[in-house]
Amino acid sequence: MPRDIIPDVYIDSPIVTLLRDAQARIQRGWVQRYAVLPRGGGRLTFCAGGALAFDDHGRALVGKPAQGIAHCVLLLAIQKLTREDRGMTVVKFNDWWVRSQADIVQAYEVASELRIRREQGLPV
């Protein structure tokens, strides 16, 4: 997939903002098999889906219509990265034993790029 949209391009979009906030949570701490897990020093770690479902303090994000769309965009990015469109879920992608934090960050980067392209009317 061409990487022609720079990650720091500004676009006023609640979906892109949610994806980038979730990516930042993953970069600060990632976990498998839990949505959110406390670590030492009051630090929280998040799985790929948990980063979209919880805020930085571990409180559930409720009533955000952008969440469903962001989840779908993340799943599309995962499908493009894995070239698998049947049976793949965000949870399966996150929890597969060969996965790394860098894989999850990359999925969020691709998801943000896909959404930016969509909102700018470019092909995805």
PECOR-V72610 format. One record per residue. N is the residue number from 1. RES is the residue in three letters. PSI is psi in radians with two decimals (NA if undefined). NEAR is the number of other C-alpha atoms within 12 Angstrom. Layout:
n=[N;N]
res=[RES;RES]
psi=[PSI;PSI]
near=[NEAR;NEAR]
This chain:
n=[1;2;3;4;5;6;7;8;9;10;11;12;13;14;15;16;17;18;19;20;21;22;23;24;25;26;27;28;29;30;31;32;33;34;35;36;37;38;39;40;41;42;43;44;45;46;47;48;49;50;51;52;53;54;55;56;57;58;59;60;61;62;63;64;65;66;67;68;69;70;71;72;73;74;75;76;77;78;79;80;81;82;83;84;85;86;87;88;89;90;91;92;93;94;95;96;97;98;99;100;101;102;103;104;105;106;107;108;109;110;111;112;113;114;115;116;117;118;119;120;121;122;123;124]
res=[MET;PRO;ARG;ASP;ILE;ILE;PRO;ASP;VAL;TYR;ILE;ASP;SER;PRO;ILE;VAL;THR;LEU;LEU;ARG;ASP;ALA;GLN;ALA;ARG;ILE;GLN;ARG;GLY;TRP;VAL;GLN;ARG;TYR;ALA;VAL;LEU;PRO;ARG;GLY;GLY;GLY;ARG;LEU;THR;PHE;CYS;ALA;GLY;GLY;ALA;LEU;ALA;PHE;ASP;ASP;HIS;GLY;ARG;ALA;LEU;VAL;GLY;LYS;PRO;ALA;GLN;GLY;ILE;ALA;HIS;CYS;VAL;LEU;LEU;LEU;ALA;ILE;GLN;LYS;LEU;THR;ARG;GLU;ASP;ARG;GLY;MET;THR;VAL;VAL;LYS;PHE;ASN;ASP;TRP;TRP;VAL;ARG;SER;GLN;ALA;ASP;ILE;VAL;GLN;ALA;TYR;GLU;VAL;ALA;SER;GLU;LEU;ARG;ILE;ARG;ARG;GLU;GLN;GLY;LEU;PRO;VAL]
psi=[2.23;2.43;1.17;-0.01;2.07;2.51;-0.43;0.30;2.42;2.29;2.31;1.53;2.17;-0.50;-0.81;-0.70;-0.78;-0.74;-0.74;-0.65;-0.74;-0.70;-0.71;-0.65;-0.76;-0.71;-0.55;-0.41;2.22;2.57;2.68;2.63;0.09;2.57;-0.85;2.41;2.20;2.46;3.11;2.59;0.33;0.18;2.49;2.54;2.59;2.58;3.06;-0.77;-0.65;-0.55;-0.45;-0.39;-0.33;2.67;-3.07;-0.33;0.11;0.17;2.41;2.36;1.91;2.64;0.35;1.82;-0.44;-0.34;-0.81;-0.75;-0.76;-0.71;-0.76;-0.70;-0.72;-0.75;-0.71;-0.74;-0.75;-0.74;-0.67;-0.70;-0.69;-0.22;0.56;2.12;-0.05;2.20;-0.16;2.36;2.90;-0.73;-0.81;-0.76;-0.84;-0.75;-0.06;2.34;-0.42;-0.09;2.59;2.93;-0.68;-0.61;-0.71;-0.73;-0.75;-0.71;-0.73;-0.64;-0.81;-0.73;-0.77;-0.76;-0.75;-0.76;-0.70;-0.79;-0.77;-0.80;-0.34;0.05;0.35;2.74;2.51;NA]
near=[19;13;16;17;23;16;25;14;19;17;22;13;21;22;32;36;29;36;45;34;29;41;39;29;36;40;27;21;31;35;33;29;22;19;30;31;26;19;15;9;7;12;19;29;35;41;42;49;44;38;46;42;31;29;28;29;19;24;17;18;21;13;10;19;15;22;29;21;23;39;33;25;35;43;37;31;35;36;24;23;24;23;15;16;16;13;14;23;24;35;27;24;33;36;25;20;14;13;24;22;29;21;28;43;35;31;38;46;38;36;41;44;38;37;39;34;25;19;19;17;10;13;14;23]
